[in-house]
Amino acid sequence: MKFLVKVKKHQSYLYFSLVLIALFFIGNALITPKITSVTKKLVGDIVVGNLKAKQNIVQFEFNKLYKLEKDAHVLLQNSDGLTFNEMARKLKFSHEISLVNGHISNSFIGEVIPKSNRFKTLISANLEAGFSIEYRLLDLVYENEVLLSNQIVTVAGRVFNRITLTKILKDGRKIVVGYDIDLIKFWKYFSENYTGEGGYLVLTNSDGYCLLHPDVTLIGTKLTRFFKEISVDSILRKPSKTTTSYDDIEDRFSKIEARSAYLELEVLRYYKSVKCGEFSLILIVSFPVDIYLNESIDTIKEYFSWISLLALLVFMTMIGINRYLLLAEFSQNLKIAKEKEALRSSNEVYQRENAVLQLRQLKKKMNPHFLFNSLNSLHVLIDIDTELSQKFVLKLSEVYRYLLEVRQDTLVSVKQELEFLKQYIFLQEIRFGKSLHIRIAYDADTKVLLKKIPFLALETLVENAIKHNEFTKRKPLFIYVIIQENQIIVTNTYTPRKLQDENSHFLGLSYLKHSYEFYQNNAFKTEIYEGKFKCYLPLLTLTEISLP
């Protein structure tokens, strides 16, 4: 009797489960063709995304290799009125810089001797014994024309990509600057730093000579088999559209179906003209059809079948676990209660950390060294300039009024912080004179002044620059505060003191970092770049401030 009562009680769940199972299998039969179509599109998106990634890698690496060519090209284009010797001196600097790149084996500057058309080397570096420079003379149509040459040179089993630039100067002499890229050495670097996932990559110059290939023996050879179905000229004339969508790859890549001699498989081969420096290179990427399309479709269908079977088992077991629903609901409620308690505890910890930050901020407000130094400056100033000393006292009082003002949070407007910074700068410039130069520049409209930054953020960075750098009248300290739409960049010349308190140095930056973390903003950062210390202060909006 009790068994029949239980069956009747759960009868609605049984019917509901059977209806769901029937609907599921009907939907499965209807959805399978759609899965195939969507999979093909997804694989296509992955392929095109992979192509763009490889294109960016190639452009990045070869733009570095062709930097000397680009710099020399600019110098030669602007060589009007310069003699051969004057131009050679200008090119020598770029020539010496090229030696920094470990993939450049030979670098040279020379002259084409009239009538004989021989090449005479004037300046060279890294030339090995017995290594001669062959120069293919090209006729110059105009005197102001710069001729570029991108050749493949093979010497004693080594393959080089030789770049040369030629121009006729004012005095009628033909100057040549060039360098050799060791392609085998670069191939080792490239293969170690970039994996071949997602199809293999081949790169040629505009004449079809191989610059990169997984098979190192093909580097330096002319890859005629890659251009049987599609010509080099058609690839170089292919229009390139700038877009963020991968919907139509035919607008940006030439595509053919071919058989790869390297993989011995049928592949989809994509071609694209890539601009590197002043040269157009040809990027070729081959994707195995079976691996990237058919296997993906079969794998997804298999997964979907397993999901269907798993769903059937889940629905069938629903009847058996029905009696435990109340227990599961109770467990869930208990879990939610524990999570709420954990959130409350976490919030208390967060508030305590914020209180510690505010305490550090308060200690910073009452910096006795700043007051002591200001009073010393005032003592000296009173005897020199009474009017300026009165102004100094007023500025000092305004600074401490701002510091001691009671605040409910740690954020202030950019306008308030800038007004305070100007008072602070006045006091520091009186103290250090011509040894200190601070400039404030605007690169945004006035609306940016309403945004928020942490209290004393700008003063902290200026004070850190003064406190931790050595400077004199001959070598003054320059500090620039640049206000942009979404951030403020504070930059100062970086000449750190030899003896300084490291903890003191990081206290102010730690305060700023934790302040931005409290508002869930991770854009705050610092860096040392080209002899300058830079700090990026994100500007907070009302939306960001309300998040915590």
C-alpha positions, 0 to 999 in steps of 0.5 A: 500500500505504501509503495503504491502511495509513493508511486502515485506521489512521484508519478508526475515526475515520471511523466515529466522525465519521459516527455523531456527524454522524448523532446531531447532526442527529437531535438538531437536529430534536428540539431546535429546538422546545425552542429556541423554547420556551426563547427565549420564556421568556428573552425574557420574563425579559429583558422583566420585568428591563427592567420592574423596571429602569425601575420602579427608575429612575422611583421613584428620580427621582420620589422625589427630585422628591417629597422636599419633599412627603414632608418637608412631609407629615411636618411637617404630620402632626406639627403638633398644637398649632402655630399658622399662623405656627409651622408656616410657620416650620417649612415655610420650611426645606424650602421653601428646600431645594427650590430646590436641585433644578433641576427645581422652577420654583416653590415657595410657602407660603400660606393659604386665606382663609376665606369667599372661598376665595382663595389668599394667597401668603405665601412664594414663590420663582422665581415669574416675572412674571405667573405666578399660583398657582391653587389648587383648594380641597378640603374638609377632612373632619378638622382633623388631615387632610393633603390632598394634590394632584397636578395638571397646570398649563399656563402659556404653553406650559409644563407643570408638575406641581403638588404641594400639601399643605393642613391646618387648624391649631390656630388654624383657619387653612388652610395650603398648601405646594406647588411646581411641577415643570417636566415639559418640563425634567425630560423633557429631563434624563430622556431624556438620562440614560436611554436608551429601550432595551427598550421605551418608557416612559410615566408618568402620575399617578393621574388618567391625566395624562401626566408622561413620554412619548417624544412631548413634546407629550403631556406634561400631557395625559390619555392616555385611549387607554392606559386603554381596555382596562384602567382606572386603578382596576384598576391602582392596586388591583393587588397588588404582590408582593415577590419576587426571581423573574421567573417570574410577571409577571402577579402584579406587572404588568398586561399587554395586547396593543395597537397603539402609535400612537407606534411604529405597531406591535403591542406588549405593554403592561405597567402597574404602580402605582409608589409615589413619595412619598405618590403612586401613579403609573402606569408603562406600558412598551410592547414591540414584539412582532416585535422582542422575540419573533419576531425573537429566535426567528428569529435564534436559529434562524438561529444554530443552523443556522450552528452545525450547518453549522459542526459538520458542517465540523468533523467532516468535517475531523477526518479530515484533521487526525488526523495532527496530533494528536500535534503538537497534544498536544505544543504543548499540553504546551509551553503548559502548561509555559510557563503554569506557569513564568509562574505561578511568576514571577508568584508570585515577583513577588507575594511580593516585593510582599508583602515590601515591604508587610511592610517598610513595616509594620515601619517603621511599627512603629518610628515615632519620632514616636509614641515622642517624643510619648509620652515628652514626655507622660510627662515632663509627667505625672510631676510632675502624677500619679505613679500615672497616670504609672506606668500610662502607662509600663505601657501604653506598654510593652504597646504596644511589646511588641505592635509588636515581637512577631515575626509570621509573617503580616500578620493578627491577630484583631479581639480582639487588635487591639482590645486593642492599640487600647485601650492606644493610645487611653489614651496618646493621650487622656492626650496630647490630653485633652478635644481627643480623643474615641474611642469603640468600639461593638459591633453584632455578637456576640462571635464577630466577635472571632475574625475577622481584619484586617490588623495595626495596621489600627485603629491606622493609621486612628486615627493618620491621623485624629489626624495629619491633622486640626485639632482643639482643646478647643472643636472636638475630634476625634471618632473612632468604631469600630463593629464589625459582623458583616462589617466594622469602620467607622471614622469621624472628623470631617473637618477636614484640616490646611492643611499636611500631607505627602500621601505620609504621609497615603496610606501607611497606607491604601495598606498596608491596601488592598494587604493586602486585595488580597493576600487577594483582598478588594475590599470595603475602601474609604474615603469623605468623606461629610457632613463625616466621613471613613469607612473600611470594614475587611472582616473576613476569615474562615479561608476567605478567608485560605486563598485565596492 
